[in-house]
Amino acid sequence: MKAPNNLQLEYLTNPLGLEVRKPRFSWMLVDDGNVRGQSQTAFQLLVATEISLLTPEAADVWSSGKIFCDQSFLVLFEGNALNSGQTYH
């Protein structure tokens, strides 16, 4: 299995602020070396107000649901518009 790496939001790593209310996510996959030729076939994005809420059942801002797609660059946030001054995980 590959693990996501180089997580970004609007081309930024751990941004302290954004000027967009519907940002785009990007990530890279790093091969763990167990199986050759692995590739992404699906993803699920979670957004929450607390780190402890980052599970599919508890995400209080947005869960994309499982998306069967190999896209990992500029994936659009499709939840409700984000609030200025709020910290999100």
Secondary structure, DSSP 8 states (H G I E B T S, - for coil): --EEEEEEETTBSS-S--S-SS-EEEEEEE--SSSTT-----B--EE-SSGGG-STTT-SSEE---B-----SSEE--SS---TT----
